[in-house]
Amino acid sequence: MHSQEALEAGRALVPTLVRQLRTLATTEAAPEHSVRGINDPFMQIALMRVMRTVARGSQAAADELNDVLALVATLDDAASNVGTAMLYECAVTALAIPSDAPLRVLAINLLGKFLANPDNNARYVALATLSTAVITEAPSVQRHRDTVLQCMSDDDISIRRRALDLSFALINAQNAKHIITEILRVLPRADLEFRSSMVYRLSAAITLFADSHEWHVERMLRVLSLGGNYLNARDLFKFIRLVAADADEALQRRATRISFALLERDISQDKMVVAGAWLIGEYADLLVARSQRASDAEAVAPKSPGLDEDDLDILGALGRPIQESKPEGSPEAGGAPGAIGLDEELPEAIPEPAAVVRLLSAIARSSSVSASARQIALTALAKVAGRFADQPAVVTSIRTTLGQFSHSMDQEVQSRAVEFDKLLSRELDGVRAAVVERMPVPEYAEIPYEEYVLNPTAMRMKALTIIKRPAMDPADLIGASAGGDAKAAAAAAAEASKQSVVSDLLNLMDEAPPAATSSPPPQQQSKMDSIADLLSSTSLSPIPTSQAVTSPRTMHAITSNDDLDREYEVFNSNGLKILLTPSKRPSAPQVLDIQAKFVNAGESAISELAFLVAVPKSQKIQIHPPSGQHISAGASVEQLLRVSNPGKSAVRLRMKVAFVADGEKHESMFDYGGFPASVF
């Protein structure tokens, strides 16, 4: 950790360091100091590293460096390793300090050129640096999106990993469909160690950026069919609940028909089998009902690699031809059997009731599916028997299948088979319909995705940031209770406002700050400095505007609580007014949705809006990106906050807002705990 005295002494030497670097960059190299035509590159790199350290967080020092860094960037080229090293250090320095916007764009473009470099090391460091820079320079990094996506198929596993991380970090409302499709294209051939993370982040991206239930369901079915073995139980449940609670009957019918067609092709993806069998059992009546569209046709079911020979005989009885899969590696083999291209429409099957029974029986008899999938298949058979009680042949076939499992070695499978067979007997005709009717929508206390689920680099930066500041009790920052000492809280807030934004949020949200060996008074920095802190590479600010997306399906709470769904004014200064509207959804009573509305009450436009929020450690907050960072006079933008509050404690918010109005930069940090108790 650098002492404040040493840092101030280093900043005083910035003019000298700049002059020395300019001389080295512009004068002809002496033979003994020249490396591939570059004058003493080791000294130039050392100078840039020193200046990067002393200029970090100092607008005055950064202004001194802008011209010389631009000079170095234009004089050197990446034709040699030494030139690449020089340009890399120049780009990293420009991004690490509060440099001018054109210089930052130039730095991103330099790193983008490295992605086309044949040297693996150059591509790797470029991807690693861009993953950090995307937090604050997303629009510039987006220009190199196509090259980044190509790197996901690189021969080097380290580059593939970095490219995947950066691809997820680049996802925003405008490009979500394109990037998600490209990642799905890579998923089947991705390294095994990457697949769990890929499927988890794909599920998160689809959930966060879905603009319709139809697209959400269709993409999740593709994830299930390509990587269903790696989907976690929470995301599987959220998908099933989406179909049951939010989808209309037409979408439920389509999801069930697609699931049936996919299971005919392949039952090797366990979560696909679980979800598909559940949908078939619940919506079997919709599955077999003929659509009014003349274009509906039955899908062809190729051979599934997850079925044994007896099961293939069952599938053959469905009345559809079975495609024989070619030996792996043969010229005729075209990938996974039954694989569906991402540019193709998902198939929809419209089977007869007997065909539904045969498929579920084949799943239950397969040794390649998990025990839980077999159990759900048996449950689905019992449900189907209830849906088609008026067809004795179907019910008899189901009872025959259930009887085959009455002596299963799996106790749970055996129990279900015996119980369901008893349920289908004539003795229980009076209660069967009520038992097998559709399940009510499952209750679910929503757990928001982690704030940086699509960009783990930001979370690693947060964990590794070292802050030097006086030791303080976290309770002094946020207040131990609503009735705490107002004067102490005000003094703590005043002290905290003098620190960097990262420092404030780390201590508010996560952990007690480390005790400092000394606590000299911080140097007073300009307003531009604070804005730079807010948007610097170590900032914990939400995703930039280019990644902004308003909640596509905002759910309004159904409640009679007058304290909810009303606006609370929390800030009104310099032409900006902030209104908070709390609401709750019946499906997530422990989560408080807070819609923040930023109103431009002045006569001139507001730009560069940045908003940070922290809550006590007993709560968790998910900050959705704002709908914009520019507000015209009389207009407004919105931003959704979601506070998970399982303890029903008072919600207290610490907020930091920064913006530019009338050419002047403004920033304020303030607390708000004025929500009535009934809101919690």
C-alpha positions in Angstrom: 0.0 0.0 0.0 1.4 3.4 -1.0 1.7 6.0 1.7 0.0 9.3 1.0 3.3 11.2 1.3 5.0 9.1 -1.3 2.0 9.4 -3.6 2.0 13.2 -3.4 5.8 13.2 -4.0 5.3 11.1 -7.1 2.6 13.3 -8.5 4.9 16.3 -8.1 7.4 14.5 -10.5 4.8 13.9 -13.2 5.9 16.8 -15.4 9.5 15.5 -15.3 8.4 11.9 -16.1 6.3 13.1 -19.0 9.1 15.1 -20.4 11.5 12.1 -20.2 8.9 9.8 -21.8 8.3 12.2 -24.7 12.1 12.5 -25.3 12.5 8.7 -25.4 9.5 8.3 -27.8 10.5 11.0 -30.3 14.3 10.9 -30.4 16.3 8.4 -32.5 17.5 5.5 -30.6 21.1 4.9 -29.8 22.3 1.5 -31.1 23.1 0.2 -27.6 19.5 1.1 -26.4 17.5 0.3 -29.5 15.2 -2.8 -29.6 13.7 -3.3 -33.0 13.9 0.4 -33.7 12.3 1.5 -30.4 14.4 3.7 -28.1 14.9 2.0 -24.7 11.5 0.3 -24.5 12.3 -1.0 -21.0 12.7 2.5 -19.7 9.5 3.7 -21.5 7.5 0.9 -20.0 8.9 1.6 -16.5 8.0 5.3 -16.9 4.4 4.4 -17.9 4.0 2.1 -15.0 5.2 4.7 -12.5 2.9 7.3 -14.0 0.0 4.9 -14.0 0.5 4.5 -10.2 0.8 8.1 -9.3 -1.9 9.4 -11.7 -4.6 7.0 -10.7 -7.4 9.0 -9.1 -5.8 12.4 -9.9 -7.3 14.4 -12.7 -4.5 16.9 -12.8 -1.9 14.2 -13.2 -4.0 12.5 -15.9 -4.2 15.7 -17.9 -0.4 15.8 -18.0 -0.3 12.3 -19.5 -3.0 12.5 -22.2 -0.8 14.0 -24.9 2.3 11.8 -24.3 0.3 8.6 -24.2 -1.4 9.5 -27.4 2.0 10.1 -28.9 3.4 6.7 -27.8 0.3 5.0 -29.1 0.6 6.5 -32.6 4.4 6.1 -32.9 4.7 2.4 -32.1 3.2 -0.5 -33.9 2.4 -4.1 -33.0 4.6 -5.7 -35.7 7.0 -7.0 -33.1 6.8 -8.2 -29.6 8.4 -5.1 -28.2 6.0 -2.9 -30.0 3.1 -5.0 -28.7 4.4 -4.6 -25.2 4.7 -0.9 -25.6 1.2 -0.5 -26.9 -0.2 -2.8 -24.2 1.3 -0.7 -21.4 0.1 2.5 -23.1 -3.5 1.2 -23.3 -3.5 -0.1 -19.7 -2.2 3.2 -18.5 -4.8 5.2 -20.4 -7.6 3.0 -19.0 -6.3 3.0 -15.4 -6.3 6.8 -15.0 -9.1 9.4 -15.6 -7.9 10.2 -19.1 -9.8 11.9 -21.8 -12.5 10.0 -23.6 -10.8 10.0 -27.0 -7.6 8.5 -25.5 -9.7 5.7 -23.8 -11.3 4.9 -27.1 -7.9 4.7 -28.7 -6.8 2.3 -25.9 -9.7 0.0 -26.5 -9.0 0.0 -30.3 -5.4 -0.9 -29.6 -6.5 -3.9 -27.5 -9.1 -4.8 -30.2 -6.2 -5.0 -32.8 -4.4 -7.4 -30.4 -7.3 -9.9 -30.8 -6.2 -10.4 -34.5 -2.6 -10.9 -33.4 -1.3 -14.5 -34.2 0.5 -14.5 -30.8 -1.6 -16.2 -28.2 -0.1 -14.1 -25.4 -1.2 -10.9 -27.1 -4.7 -12.2 -27.6 -4.9 -13.4 -24.0 -3.8 -10.1 -22.3 -6.1 -8.2 -24.7 -9.2 -10.2 -23.7 -8.2 -10.0 -20.0 -7.9 -6.2 -20.1 -11.1 -5.8 -22.2 -13.0 -7.8 -19.6 -12.0 -5.2 -17.1 -12.5 -2.2 -19.4 -16.0 -3.3 -20.4 -17.3 -2.2 -17.0 -16.8 1.4 -17.9 -16.1 1.5 -21.6 -18.8 -0.9 -22.9 -19.7 1.2 -26.1 -16.1 1.1 -27.3 -15.6 -2.6 -26.5 -18.8 -3.4 -28.3 -17.2 -2.4 -31.6 -15.0 -5.5 -31.3 -17.8 -7.9 -30.4 -17.6 -10.0 -33.5 -13.8 -10.6 -33.0 -14.4 -11.6 -29.4 -17.1 -14.1 -30.4 -14.7 -15.7 -32.9 -12.2 -16.1 -30.1 -14.6 -18.5 -28.3 -13.5 -21.1 -30.9 -9.8 -20.5 -30.5 -7.4 -23.5 -30.2 -6.1 -22.2 -26.9 -8.2 -23.1 -23.9 -7.1 -20.0 -21.9 -8.2 -17.7 -24.8 -11.5 -19.6 -25.1 -12.2 -19.0 -21.3 -11.4 -15.3 -21.5 -13.5 -14.9 -24.7 -16.5 -16.6 -23.0 -16.2 -14.3 -20.0 -16.0 -11.2 -22.2 -18.8 -12.3 -24.5 -21.2 -12.6 -21.5 -20.1 -9.2 -20.2 -20.9 -7.7 -23.5 -24.6 -8.8 -23.4 -27.1 -5.9 -23.3 -30.6 -5.3 -24.4 -29.7 -4.5 -28.0 -27.4 -7.5 -28.7 -28.7 -10.1 -26.3 -30.4 -12.3 -28.9 -27.3 -12.3 -31.2 -24.7 -13.1 -28.5 -26.8 -15.7 -26.7 -27.3 -17.5 -30.1 -23.5 -17.5 -30.7 -22.8 -18.8 -27.3 -25.4 -21.5 -27.8 -23.7 -22.4 -31.0 -20.4 -23.0 -29.1 -22.0 -24.8 -26.1 -22.2 -28.4 -27.6 -18.4 -28.4 -28.3 -17.3 -26.4 -25.3 -14.8 -27.8 -22.8 -16.5 -29.8 -20.1 -15.1 -27.6 -17.4 -16.8 -24.5 -19.0 -20.3 -25.9 -19.5 -21.7 -25.5 -16.0 -20.7 -21.9 -15.9 -21.9 -21.3 -19.5 -25.4 -22.8 -18.9 -25.8 -20.9 -15.6 -24.9 -17.6 -17.2 -27.0 -18.4 -20.3 -30.0 -18.9 -18.1 -29.3 -15.7 -16.3 -28.9 -13.7 -19.5 -32.1 -15.2 -21.0 -34.0 -14.3 -17.9 -32.6 -10.8 -17.6 -32.9 -9.8 -21.2 -36.0 -11.7 -22.4 -38.4 -9.3 -24.2 -41.3 -11.8 -24.3 -42.3 -15.1 -22.7 -42.2 -16.8 -26.1 -38.5 -16.0 -26.7 -37.7 -16.8 -23.1 -39.3 -20.3 -23.3 -37.8 -21.0 -26.7 -34.3 -20.1 -25.7 -34.5 -22.1 -22.4 -35.7 -25.1 -24.4 -32.6 -24.8 -26.5 -30.4 -24.5 -23.4 -32.1 -27.6 -22.0 -31.6 -29.6 -25.2 -27.9 -28.7 -25.6 -26.7 -28.5 -22.0 -29.5 -29.9 -19.8 -27.0 -32.0 -17.8 -25.5 -28.8 -16.5 -28.5 -26.8 -15.6 -29.0 -26.2 -11.8 -32.2 -27.1 -10.0 -33.1 -23.4 -9.3 -33.0 -22.4 -13.0 -34.9 -25.6 -14.0 -37.6 -24.8 -11.4 -37.8 -21.2 -12.7 -38.3 -22.4 -16.2 -41.1 -24.8 -15.2 -42.7 -22.1 -13.2 -42.5 -19.6 -16.1 -44.5 -22.0 -18.3 -47.0 -22.8 -15.5 -47.5 -19.2 -14.2 -46.8 -16.7 -16.9 -47.3 -18.5 -20.2 -50.8 -18.5 -21.8 -52.4 -21.6 -23.1 -51.0 -21.2 -26.6 -47.4 -21.0 -25.3 -48.0 -23.9 -22.9 -49.2 -26.0 -25.9 -46.2 -25.0 -28.0 -43.6 -25.6 -25.2 -45.1 -29.1 -24.6 -45.1 -30.0 -28.2 -41.5 -28.9 -28.6 -40.5 -30.8 -25.6 -42.1 -34.0 -26.9 -40.3 -33.6 -30.3 -37.0 -32.9 -28.6 -37.3 -36.0 -26.3 -38.1 -38.1 -29.3 -34.7 -37.1 -30.7 -32.6 -37.3 -27.6 -33.0 -38.2 -23.9 -29.3 -37.8 -23.0 -29.9 -34.3 -21.4 -31.3 -35.1 -17.9 -32.9 -31.8 -17.1 -34.5 -31.8 -20.6 -36.0 -35.1 -19.7 -37.3 -33.8 -16.3 -38.8 -30.6 -17.8 -40.2 -32.4 -20.8 -41.8 -35.2 -18.8 -43.3 -32.7 -16.4 -44.8 -30.6 -19.2 -46.2 -33.7 -21.0 -47.9 -34.9 -17.8 -49.4 -31.5 -17.0 -50.5 -30.5 -20.5 -51.1 -33.8 -22.3 -54.5 -32.6 -23.3 -52.9 -29.5 -25.0 -50.2 -31.7 -26.5 -52.5 -34.0 -28.5 -55.1 -31.3 -29.4 -55.0 -30.6 -33.1 -54.1 -26.9 -33.9 -56.3 -24.9 -36.2 -53.3 -24.0 -38.3 -53.0 -26.0 -41.5 -49.2 -25.7 -41.3 -48.9 -28.0 -38.3 -47.2 -31.3 -39.1 -45.8 -34.1 -37.2 -42.0 -34.1 -36.6 -39.7 -36.9 -37.5 -38.0 -38.6 -34.6 -34.5 -39.8 -35.2 -32.9 -42.4 -33.1 -32.0 -41.3 -29.6 -28.6 -42.4 -28.3 -30.0 -42.7 -24.8 -32.4 -45.6 -25.5 -31.6 -49.3 -25.6 -32.9 -51.7 -28.2 -36.2 -52.5 -26.5 -36.9 -48.9 -26.1 -36.2 -48.3 -29.8 -38.8 -50.9 -30.7 -41.3 -48.8 -28.6 -40.3 -45.6 -30.4 -40.7 -47.4 -33.7 -44.3 -48.2 -32.8 -45.0 -44.5 -32.7 -45.6 -44.6 -36.5 -42.5 -42.4 -37.3 -39.3 -43.5 -39.0 -36.3 -43.8 -36.8 -33.0 -42.5 -38.3 -30.0 -44.7 -37.7 -27.1 -42.7 -36.2 -23.8 -43.1 -38.0 -20.7 -44.2 -36.1 -18.9 -41.3 -34.5 -16.1 -40.0 -36.8 -17.6 -41.5 -40.0 -17.9 -39.2 -43.0 -21.7 -39.4 -42.9 -21.9 -38.4 -39.2 -23.0 -34.8 -39.0 -22.7 -34.2 -35.2 -25.0 -35.3 -32.5 -28.0 -37.4 -33.6 -31.1 -35.3 -33.9 -29.2 -32.0 -33.4 -31.2 -29.0 -34.4 -29.5 -26.0 -35.9 -29.8 -22.7 -34.1 -31.0 -21.2 -37.3 -33.8 -23.7 -37.6 -37.2 -23.5 -35.9 -37.7 -25.9 -33.0 -39.8 -28.8 -34.1 -43.3 -29.3 -32.8 -44.9 -32.8 -32.5 -48.6 -33.5 -32.4 -48.8 -37.1 -31.2 -51.7 -39.4 -30.5 -52.4 -40.3 -26.8 -50.9 -43.8 -27.4 -47.7 -42.2 -28.7 -47.4 -40.1 -25.5 -47.7 -43.3 -23.4 -45.0 -45.0 -25.4 -42.5 -42.2 -25.1 -43.0 -41.9 -21.4 -42.7 -45.6 -21.0 -39.5 -45.6 -23.0 -38.1 -42.9 -20.7 -39.1 -44.8 -17.6 -37.4 -47.9 -18.9 -34.2 -46.3 -20.0 -31.1 -46.9 -18.0 -29.5 -43.7 -19.2 -31.8 -41.3 -17.4 -31.6 -40.4 -13.7 -33.8 -41.9 -11.0 -35.6 -38.6 -10.6 -36.4 -38.4 -14.3 -37.8 -42.0 -14.2 -40.0 -41.0 -11.3 -41.3 -38.0 -13.0 -42.0 -40.1 -16.1 -44.1 -42.4 -14.0 -46.0 -39.5 -12.5 -46.6 -38.1 -16.0 -48.1 -41.5 -17.0 -50.5 -41.3 -14.1 -51.4 -37.7 -15.2 -51.9 -38.8 -18.8 -54.3 -41.5 -17.6 -56.4 -38.9 -15.9 -56.4 -36.7 -19.0 -57.6 -39.5 -21.3 -59.8 -41.4 -18.9 -62.4 -41.7 -21.7 -59.9 -43.9 -23.7 -59.8 -47.3 -22.0 -57.0 -48.6 -24.3 -54.7 -45.8 -23.2 -55.4 -46.3 -19.5 -54.9 -50.1 -19.9 -51.6 -49.5 -21.6 -50.5 -47.2 -18.8 -51.5 -49.7 -16.1 -49.5 -52.4 -17.9 -46.4 -50.1 -17.9 -46.8 -49.3 -14.2 -47.1 -53.0 -13.4 -43.7 -53.6 -15.0 -42.2 -51.3 -12.3 -44.0 -52.7 -9.3 -41.0 -55.0 -8.7 -38.3 -52.4 -9.4 -35.1 -52.4 -7.4 -35.5 -48.7 -6.9 -37.8 -48.2 -3.9 -39.1 -44.8 -4.9 -39.9 -46.0 -8.5 -41.6 -49.2 -7.1 -43.6 -47.1 -4.6 -44.8 -44.7 -7.3 -45.7 -47.6 -9.7 -47.8 -49.4 -7.1 -49.5 -46.2 -5.8 -50.4 -45.0 -9.3 -51.6 -48.4 -10.4 -53.9 -48.4 -7.4 -55.1 -44.9 -8.3 -56.1 -46.1 -11.8 -58.2 -48.9 -10.4 -62.0 -48.7 -10.5 -62.2 -48.4 -6.8 -60.8 -44.9 -6.9 -62.7 -43.6 -9.9 -64.3 -40.9 -7.7 -61.1 -39.3 -6.5 -58.8 -39.9 -9.5 -59.8 -36.7 -11.4 -59.0 -34.5 -8.4 -55.6 -36.2 -7.8 -54.3 -35.9 -11.3 -55.6 -32.5 -12.2 -53.1 -29.7 -13.0 -50.9 -28.6 -10.2 -51.4 -25.0 -8.9 -48.6 -22.6 -9.7 -45.8 -23.4 -7.3 -44.9 -20.7 -4.8 -41.4 -19.3 -5.1 -39.5 -16.7 -3.2 -37.4 -15.3 -6.0 -33.6 -15.1 -5.4 -32.2 -12.5 -7.7 -29.1 -13.3 -9.8 -25.8 -12.0 -8.4 -25.1 -8.4 -9.5 -22.1 -9.4 -11.6 -23.4 -12.8 -12.9 -22.5 -11.9 -16.5 -19.1 -10.4 -15.6 -17.2 -12.3 -12.9 -14.2 -10.0 -13.6 -16.0 -7.2 -11.9 -16.7 -9.3 -8.8 -13.0 -10.4 -8.7 -12.0 -6.7 -8.9 -14.4 -6.0 -6.0 -12.9 -8.7 -3.9 -9.2 -7.7 -4.6 -9.6 -3.9 -4.2 -7.5 -2.7 -1.2 -8.9 0.5 0.4 -6.9 2.6 2.9 -9.2 4.5 5.2 -9.8 4.9 9.0 -11.3 1.9 10.7 -15.0 2.3 11.2 -17.8 0.1 12.5 -20.1 -0.9 9.6 -23.1 0.0 11.9 -21.8 3.6 11.9 -22.1 3.7 8.1 -25.5 2.3 7.6 -27.0 2.7 11.0 -27.7 -0.3 13.3 -31.4 0.5 13.5 -33.9 3.0 12.3 -33.8 4.7 15.6 -30.1 5.1 15.8 -28.3 8.3 16.8 -29.0 10.8 14.0 -26.0 12.9 14.7 -23.7 9.9 14.6 -25.2 8.7 11.4 -24.8 12.2 9.9 -21.2 12.4 10.9 -20.5 8.9 9.5 -22.1 9.9 6.2 -20.1 13.1 6.0 -16.9 11.2 6.7 -17.8 8.5 4.1 -18.7 11.1 1.4 -15.1 12.2 1.4 -13.9 8.7 0.4 -14.1 7.0 -3.0 -17.2 5.4 -4.3 -15.7 2.0 -4.3 -14.6 2.5 -0.7 -18.1 3.5 0.4 -19.8 0.5 -1.3 -17.3 -2.1 0.0 -17.8 -1.0 3.5 -21.6 -0.6 3.2 -22.3 -3.8 1.5 -19.7 -6.4 2.3 -17.2 -6.3 5.1 -15.8 -4.2 7.8 -13.0 -2.1 6.3 -9.4 -3.0 7.1 -7.8 -0.9 9.8 -5.3 1.5 8.4 -1.9 1.9 9.8 -2.2 5.7 9.4 -5.1 7.9 8.4 -3.8 11.2 6.9 -6.5 13.4 5.6 -7.4 12.6 2.0 -6.4 15.1 -0.6 -9.3 17.2 -1.8 -10.0 16.2 -5.4 -12.0 17.9 -8.1 -15.6 16.9 -9.0 -14.2 15.3 -12.2 -12.1 13.1 -9.9 -15.2 11.8 -8.1 -16.9 11.1 -11.4 -13.8 9.3 -12.6 -13.9 7.2 -9.4 -17.5 6.4 -10.0 -16.7 5.2 -13.5 -13.2 3.9 -13.0 -12.1 0.4 -13.7 -12.4 -0.5 -10.0 -15.9 1.0 -9.7 -18.8 -1.1 -8.5 -21.3 0.9 -10.6 -24.1 -0.9 -12.4 -23.8 -2.0 -16.0 -23.3 1.0 -18.3 -26.1 2.5 -20.4 -25.1 0.4 -23.5 -26.1 -2.6 -21.4 -29.2 -1.0 -20.0 -32.5 -2.7 -20.2 -35.7 -1.9 -18.5 -37.6 -4.8 -17.0 -39.3 -6.3 -19.9 -42.2 -7.7 -17.9 -42.6 -5.5 -14.9 -44.9 -7.3 -12.5 -47.1 -5.0 -10.4 -48.0 -6.1 -6.9 -51.6 -7.1 -6.2 -52.0 -5.6 -2.8 -54.2 -3.3 -0.8 -51.3 -1.7 1.1 -51.5 2.0 0.5 -47.8 2.4 1.3 -46.8 0.4 -1.8 -47.0 1.6 -5.4 -46.7 5.2 -4.4 -43.8 7.6 -5.0 -41.4 8.8 -2.3 -39.2 11.8 -3.1 -35.7 11.2 -1.8 -33.6 13.8 -3.7 -34.2 17.1 -5.3 -31.2 19.2 -6.1 -29.6 21.0 -9.1 -32.5 20.2 -11.3 -32.6 16.5 -10.7 -35.4 14.9 -8.7 -35.3 11.2 -7.6 -38.5 9.4 -6.8 -38.7 5.8 -5.4 -41.8 3.6 -5.9 -41.7 0.4 -3.8 -43.8 -2.6 -4.8 -44.1 -6.3 -4.1 -45.0 -9.3 -6.2 -47.2 -12.1 -4.6 -44.7 -14.7 -6.0 -41.8 -13.1 -4.1 -43.0 -11.6 -0.8 -39.4 -11.3 0.5 -38.3 -9.2 -2.4 -39.0 -5.4 -2.4 -39.0 -4.0 -6.0 -38.1 -0.3 -6.0 -38.5 1.6 -9.2 -36.2 4.7 -9.2 -37.4 7.5 -11.4 -35.0 10.3 -12.3 -36.8 13.5 -13.3 -35.1 16.4 -15.0 -36.9 19.3 -13.3 -34.5 21.9 -14.7 -34.3 23.8 -18.0 -31.2 22.1 -19.4 -30.4 18.5 -20.3 -28.8 16.2 -17.7 -26.0 13.8 -18.9 -23.6 11.2 -17.5 -26.1 10.1 -14.9 -24.6 7.5 -12.6 -26.4 6.0 -9.6 -25.1 3.7 -6.9 -27.1 2.1 -4.0 -26.1 0.1 -1.0 -28.1 -1.7 1.7 -27.3 -3.2 5.2 -25.4 -6.5 5.3 -28.6 -8.4 6.3 -30.1 -7.6 2.9 -29.0 -8.1 -0.7 -29.6 -5.7 -3.6 -29.8 -6.3 -7.4 -29.3 -3.1 -9.4 -30.8 -3.3 -12.9 -29.2 -0.9 -15.5 -30.9 2.5 -16.1 -33.0 3.1 -19.2 -30.6 5.9 -20.1 -27.9 8.3 -18.8 -29.1 11.4 -20.7 -32.3 13.2 -19.6 -33.8 16.0 -21.6 -35.5 18.9 -19.9 -38.9 17.7 -18.5 -38.1 14.1 -19.3 -37.2 11.1 -17.0 -35.4 7.8 -17.0 -36.0 4.8 -14.7 -34.0 2.1 -13.0 -35.2 -1.0 -11.1 -33.7 -2.0 -7.8 -34.6 -5.3 -6.1 -33.9 -5.7 -2.4 -34.0 -9.2 -1.0 -35.0 -8.8 2.7 -35.7 -12.3 4.2 -35.5 -10.9 7.7 -38.3 -8.3 7.1 -36.0 -5.6 8.6 -36.1 -1.9 7.8 -34.9 -1.1 4.3 -32.3 1.6 4.5 -30.6 2.8 1.4 -27.3 4.7 0.9 -27.3 6.3 -2.5 -24.7 8.1 -4.6 -25.7 10.1 -7.6 -23.5 11.9 -10.1 -24.5 13.8 -13.2 -23.7 16.8 -15.4 -26.0 19.7 -15.8 -25.3 23.1 -17.4 -21.8 21.9 -18.1 -21.1 21.5 -14.4 -20.6 18.1 -12.6 -22.6 17.4 -9.5 -22.5 14.5 -7.1 -24.3 13.8 -3.8 -24.3 11.0 -1.3 -27.3 10.6 0.9 -29.3 8.1 3.0 -33.0 7.2 2.9 -34.9 5.1 5.4 -38.3 6.7 5.2 -40.3 3.7 3.9 -43.2 2.9 6.3 -42.9 -0.4 8.2 -45.8 -1.9 6.3 -43.6 -1.8 3.1 -41.2 -4.4 4.6 
